[in-house]
Amino acid sequence: MKKIILSVAAMLTFGFVNAQEVEFGVKAGVNIASITGDVEDVSAKIGFHIGGFAEIKISEKFSVQPELLFSTQGAKSEYTYNEGGFTEKSTDKLNLNYINIPVMAKLYVAEGFSLEAGPQIGFLMSSKTKSDYTITGGGMDINESVEVDSKEFTNTVDFGLNFGLGYKFTENLSAGARYNLGLSDINKEVDGEALSVKNSVIQVSIGYSF
């Protein structure tokens, strides 16, 4: 990970020194977030991201774009259990909030159209697990919701790689789609053991440059 961070720092230094132009902007959009690894029967949950960016233009075709984003991530799982005339339905959600700092290398391959890739470091703001369940049958109708703070069991730093594409409609308005591949485990080790679980996020966003 140190090599990645040093490479990013070198890229930024080179970019600022050689930049022909710097554009600042804001962006926001939808997250389709899930987790991968030692998990089963999980599905994506919808979240969002919002923040700012600086596009450092190295040449007409190439630029470097560091960003600072607040991002809601995690996953959910659902199950239904029937026995003896009773039905139990449960929805469990892992809600992870991060401050993410991606640094994207952008290559413009056509007018307004770019391909991008780069590393990302994320800092965990909160981690909560919420369970909503209902039990019906036998004249009963029970609805309960329980939320547990799970930050102490979650690693506070997350590393990943981003791959995506973007399109500039005008000088100011742009759109992009990106996939974040988690590289580091979310879970902390407990008694020397931990499940291998990583973030996996698809992002679709709209940006505005000043």
Disulfide bonds with the S-S distance in Angstrom:
none
